[in-house]
Amino acid sequence: MRDKKDHREFIFNNAIFGLVGQGFADDYYLDAKGQCAGGRGACPDAKLSRRRAKNDVRLLNSAVINDFNMLTFRRYFDRAKCNICK
């Protein structure tokens, strides 16, 4: 049984969602443990107007090589907002 102190949650974090073969990558903000509804849940940054959120992911390449799915993307990094950088 896990100790609650060791249990990690991804709520209030960012995630990158990408599709190999379709050339698609999008920046998501995880606000709650559900799908996006009314600006809450796992929502693309483009749907979140109340925050200064924007899709700052740029897909550089997507490929399947030797049964491995590979996405290469670039993301703007704002060091001022980084909590672990300080």
C-alpha positions in Angstrom: 0.0 0.0 0.0 1.4 3.4 -1.0 1.9 6.1 1.5 -0.1 9.2 0.5 3.0 11.4 0.7 4.6 9.3 -2.1 1.5 9.5 -4.3 2.1 11.9 -7.2 -0.7 13.6 -9.1 -0.5 15.4 -12.4 -3.2 17.9 -11.7 -2.2 21.6 -12.2 0.5 20.6 -14.6 1.2 20.9 -18.3 1.3 18.0 -20.8 2.1 17.6 -24.5 -0.3 15.5 -26.6 0.9 14.4 -30.0 -0.1 12.1 -32.8 2.5 10.3 -34.8 1.8 10.1 -38.6 -0.5 13.1 -38.5 2.0 15.7 -37.6 0.2 17.0 -34.6 1.3 18.2 -31.1 -0.7 20.3 -28.7 -0.1 21.8 -25.2 -2.6 20.8 -22.5 -3.2 22.1 -19.0 -4.4 19.4 -16.5 -6.8 21.2 -14.2 -8.8 18.1 -13.0 -9.0 14.4 -13.5 -11.5 14.5 -16.3 -12.0 15.5 -19.9 -12.2 19.2 -20.8 -15.7 20.6 -19.9 -16.3 24.2 -19.1 -12.6 25.1 -18.9 -11.9 22.4 -16.3 -10.2 19.0 -16.8 -7.5 18.1 -19.4 -8.0 21.1 -21.7 -5.9 22.3 -24.7 -4.3 25.6 -23.8 -6.1 27.2 -26.8 -9.4 26.7 -24.9 -8.3 28.4 -21.7 -8.8 32.1 -22.1 -8.9 32.9 -18.3 -5.2 32.1 -18.0 -2.4 33.4 -20.1 -2.2 29.9 -21.7 -1.2 29.4 -25.3 -0.2 26.5 -27.4 3.6 27.1 -27.4 4.5 23.7 -28.8 5.9 23.4 -32.3 6.2 20.0 -33.8 9.5 19.5 -35.6 9.2 15.9 -36.7 7.1 12.7 -36.2 8.1 9.3 -37.4 7.9 5.6 -36.7 11.3 3.9 -36.9 11.8 0.2 -36.0 8.4 0.1 -34.3 9.2 3.2 -32.1 7.0 6.2 -32.2 9.1 9.4 -32.1 7.9 13.0 -31.7 10.4 15.8 -31.8 9.0 19.1 -30.7 10.1 22.5 -29.4 8.5 24.3 -26.6 9.0 27.8 -25.3 10.4 27.7 -21.7 9.6 30.6 -19.4 12.2 30.4 -16.7 10.3 33.0 -14.6 7.4 30.5 -14.2 9.5 27.5 -13.4 9.1 26.4 -9.7 12.0 23.9 -9.7 14.5 26.2 -11.4 14.8 28.5 -8.4 
